[in-house]
Amino acid sequence: MESPFRADVVKGKAALVTGGGSGICFEIAAQLARHGAQVAIMGRRREVLDKAVSALRSQGLQAVGFDGDVRKQEDADRVLAATVAHFGKLDILVNGAAGNFLASPEDLTPKGFRTVLEIDTLGTYTMCYEALKYLKKGGPGKGPSTGGLIINISATLHYTASWYQIHVSAAKAGVDSITRSLALEWGTDYDIRVNGIAPGPIQDTPGVRKLAPEEMSKGLRELMPLFKFGEKQDIAMAALYLASDAGKYVNGTTLVVDGGLWLSHPRHIPKEEVRELSKVVEKKVRTSGVGAPTSKL
């Protein structure tokens, strides 16, 4: 898919993407770099980082990788400092590191529940906390002349409820709350915009392979308003929009990019049957006079 954005839409900006070694966040990192940004990616596995950085550099893109765990404050501090030392500044932080797996509540131990909250929720806040000094207006060194941008990768699971996802639903609800609170406080105090992106099922990603394996995919498509999975580039384009001047007045919003899936419910009655049923009901109403307009009040 050809990009709808100019090739230089984020030229000169420096970004750090956590969880950028694979999946959606790798694509975000790649598209930021293709559109002019210098990009660092952070992850726990060195071999995954090296492979991702090599893939980006093979395309002539400016990229570097730093290993670290977002749950550890010392790792967050070290990676952010290394990113700024390498690029001279930080303009964009994308918090995409996440943990997920299917589990019924009765089978999910408190330790498993806590692990996901620590990666998704605590990890997001820890990275934001350590990035503040670099992102705020008038920050140290060659910081941005205006405040920077934070993008938190969320989900739609907690908007209603989702089977076997109580841990992730709780974690992402926390992420959305962090997004709104920091947008209010840091937008006011430091000119930092904080937004989120809530992806739906995205094909060819580790998340879909784990949460919607091939055996389930056909049935899931039937429930989707657009009858298809999203693409990684759909999420990356949303990130580019928020990072570009086109999104400069967007703050405190979590942008849902799921084709309308979170709004949908199974269609229990075919449309043709609804039409016929409606005709029958209308005929009964006219015959009985129930609901007919009255001549007097």
C-alpha positions in Angstrom: 0.0 0.0 0.0 1.4 3.4 -1.0 1.7 5.8 1.8 -0.7 8.8 1.7 1.9 10.9 3.5 4.8 12.9 2.1 8.1 11.1 2.4 9.5 13.8 4.7 6.4 14.2 6.9 8.4 13.5 10.1 11.9 14.4 8.8 14.3 15.4 11.5 12.4 13.8 14.4 13.9 11.2 16.7 11.7 8.4 17.9 12.0 5.5 20.3 9.6 2.5 19.8 9.3 -0.1 22.6 8.4 -3.6 21.4 9.7 -2.4 18.0 11.5 -5.7 17.1 8.4 -7.3 15.6 4.8 -7.0 14.6 2.8 -3.8 14.7 5.5 -1.9 16.4 8.2 -2.9 13.9 6.0 -1.5 11.2 5.5 1.7 13.1 9.3 2.0 13.5 9.8 1.3 9.8 7.2 3.8 8.6 8.5 6.5 10.9 12.0 5.9 9.5 10.7 5.8 5.9 9.1 9.2 6.4 12.3 10.9 7.6 12.6 10.1 11.3 15.6 8.6 13.1 14.4 5.5 15.0 15.5 3.5 18.0 13.8 0.3 18.9 13.8 -1.3 22.4 13.2 -4.9 23.3 14.2 -7.6 25.7 15.7 -10.1 23.1 19.0 -9.0 21.6 18.7 -11.4 18.6 15.3 -10.0 17.7 16.5 -6.4 17.9 19.6 -7.1 15.8 17.4 -8.7 13.1 15.0 -5.8 13.1 17.7 -3.2 12.9 19.4 -5.0 10.1 16.1 -5.2 8.2 15.7 -1.4 8.6 19.2 -0.5 7.7 19.1 -2.7 4.6 16.5 -0.3 3.3 18.7 2.7 3.9 16.8 3.7 7.1 18.4 5.2 10.2 17.8 2.8 13.0 19.5 1.5 16.2 18.4 -1.1 18.8 18.8 -1.1 22.6 17.9 -4.1 24.7 16.0 -3.5 27.9 12.9 -4.4 29.9 10.2 -1.7 30.2 9.3 -3.0 33.6 12.7 -2.0 35.0 13.2 1.7 35.7 17.0 1.4 35.3 16.5 -0.1 31.8 14.1 2.6 30.8 16.5 5.3 32.0 19.5 3.7 30.3 17.7 3.1 26.9 16.3 6.6 26.8 19.6 8.2 27.7 21.3 6.0 25.0 18.7 7.1 22.4 19.3 10.8 23.1 23.0 10.3 23.1 22.8 8.6 19.7 20.4 11.1 18.0 20.9 14.2 20.1 17.3 14.4 21.1 14.0 12.6 21.5 10.7 13.8 19.9 8.5 10.7 19.9 8.0 7.8 22.3 5.9 4.9 21.2 5.0 2.5 24.0 4.2 -0.8 22.3 5.8 -3.4 24.5 3.1 -5.8 25.6 2.3 -9.3 26.9 -0.7 -11.4 26.1 -2.1 -14.9 26.1 -5.5 -16.6 26.3 -6.5 -17.7 29.8 -9.8 -18.3 31.6 -9.9 -16.3 34.9 -10.0 -19.6 36.9 -6.8 -20.7 35.2 -5.0 -17.4 35.4 -2.8 -17.1 38.4 -2.3 -13.7 40.1 1.3 -13.9 39.0 0.3 -14.2 35.3 -2.2 -11.4 35.8 0.5 -9.2 37.4 3.0 -9.9 34.7 0.8 -8.5 32.0 0.0 -5.4 34.1 3.7 -4.9 34.7 4.6 -5.0 31.1 1.6 -3.1 29.6 0.6 -0.6 32.3 3.6 -0.2 34.6 6.0 -0.4 31.6 4.1 2.3 29.7 4.1 4.6 32.7 7.8 3.9 33.5 8.8 4.8 30.0 6.7 8.0 30.0 8.1 9.0 33.4 11.8 8.5 32.3 11.1 10.2 29.0 9.6 13.4 30.4 12.9 15.3 30.8 13.7 14.7 27.1 10.2 15.3 25.7 9.2 18.5 27.5 9.5 21.9 26.0 12.9 23.3 26.8 14.2 19.9 27.8 18.0 19.1 28.3 20.4 19.2 25.5 18.9 19.5 22.0 15.3 18.9 23.1 12.4 19.8 20.9 11.5 23.5 20.6 7.9 22.4 21.3 6.9 19.5 23.5 7.2 16.0 22.1 4.7 13.2 21.5 3.8 10.0 23.3 1.8 7.3 21.6 0.6 4.4 23.8 -0.5 1.2 22.0 -3.8 0.1 23.6 -6.7 -2.3 22.6 -10.5 -2.3 22.5 -11.0 -5.4 24.7 -12.0 -3.4 27.8 -14.6 -1.2 26.0 -17.1 -4.0 26.7 -15.6 -7.3 27.8 -13.6 -10.1 26.1 -13.5 -13.8 26.7 -10.2 -15.1 28.2 -8.7 -11.6 28.3 -9.3 -10.3 31.8 -5.6 -9.6 32.4 -5.1 -7.6 29.1 -8.4 -5.8 29.5 -7.4 -4.5 32.9 -3.9 -3.6 31.7 -5.1 -1.7 28.6 -7.8 0.1 30.6 -4.9 1.4 32.7 -3.0 2.4 29.6 -5.9 4.4 28.4 -6.2 6.1 31.8 -2.5 7.0 31.7 -3.0 8.5 28.2 -5.8 10.8 29.3 -4.1 11.9 32.6 -0.8 12.6 31.0 -2.4 14.4 28.1 -4.1 16.7 30.6 -1.2 17.3 32.9 1.8 17.2 30.6 -0.1 18.9 27.7 -0.8 21.8 30.1 2.6 21.9 31.8 5.1 20.8 29.2 3.4 21.0 25.8 3.6 17.2 25.4 0.8 15.5 23.4 -0.1 12.1 24.6 -2.4 9.8 22.5 -3.1 6.2 22.0 -3.9 3.8 19.2 -6.2 0.8 19.8 -5.6 -1.8 17.0 -8.1 -4.5 16.0 -6.9 -7.9 14.8 -4.0 -7.3 12.5 -2.9 -10.0 10.1 0.6 -11.5 10.0 1.4 -10.5 13.6 2.4 -12.5 16.7 -0.8 -11.3 18.4 -3.1 -12.8 15.9 -1.2 -16.0 15.7 -1.5 -16.4 19.5 -5.0 -15.0 20.0 -6.8 -15.9 16.8 -5.1 -18.9 15.2 -6.0 -20.1 11.8 -8.7 -22.4 13.1 -10.6 -19.4 14.5 -9.8 -16.8 11.9 -12.6 -17.6 9.4 -15.3 -17.4 12.1 -13.9 -14.1 13.4 -13.9 -12.6 9.9 -17.7 -13.3 9.7 -18.2 -11.1 12.8 -16.2 -8.2 11.4 -18.1 -5.3 9.8 -15.5 -5.1 7.0 -15.0 -8.9 6.8 -11.2 -8.7 6.9 -8.3 -8.3 9.2 -6.3 -5.1 9.3 -2.8 -4.6 8.1 0.2 -3.5 10.0 0.5 -0.5 7.8 -3.0 0.6 9.0 -1.7 1.1 12.5 1.6 2.6 11.3 -0.4 5.2 9.3 -2.4 6.1 12.3 0.9 6.7 14.2 2.3 8.8 11.4 -0.9 10.9 11.5 -0.5 11.6 15.2 3.2 12.3 14.8 2.8 14.7 11.9 1.5 18.2 11.8 -1.8 16.8 10.7 -2.4 15.6 14.2 -0.8 18.5 16.1 -4.1 19.4 17.9 -5.0 15.9 18.8 -4.3 15.2 22.5 -5.7 12.7 25.0 -7.4 10.6 22.4 -7.1 6.8 21.8 -7.7 6.3 18.1 -9.5 3.0 17.4 -8.2 1.3 14.2 -10.2 -1.9 14.0 -12.6 -1.6 11.1 -15.5 -1.1 13.6 -15.1 -4.6 15.1 -15.6 -3.4 18.7 -19.0 -2.1 17.8 -20.2 -5.3 16.2 -22.2 -8.2 17.5 -23.2 -11.5 15.8 -26.1 -11.1 13.3 -28.6 -13.6 14.8 -31.3 -12.9 12.2 -30.5 -12.6 8.5 -31.4 -9.3 6.9 -34.1 -10.8 4.7 -35.9 -12.2 7.7 -35.8 -8.9 9.4 -37.5 -7.3 6.4 -40.2 -9.9 6.3 -40.7 -9.7 10.1 -40.9 -5.9 9.9 -43.7 -6.1 7.3 -45.7 -8.5 9.4 -45.4 -6.3 12.5 -46.4 -3.2 10.6 -49.4 -5.0 9.1 -50.5 -6.0 12.6 -50.1 -2.5 13.9 -52.2 -1.0 11.1 -54.9 -3.7 11.6 -55.1 -3.3 15.4 -54.8 0.4 15.4 -52.0 0.1 18.1 -49.6 3.0 17.6 -51.8 4.7 15.0 -51.9 8.5 15.2 -54.8 9.9 17.2 -57.0 12.8 16.1 -57.3 14.3 19.6 -54.8 14.8 22.4 
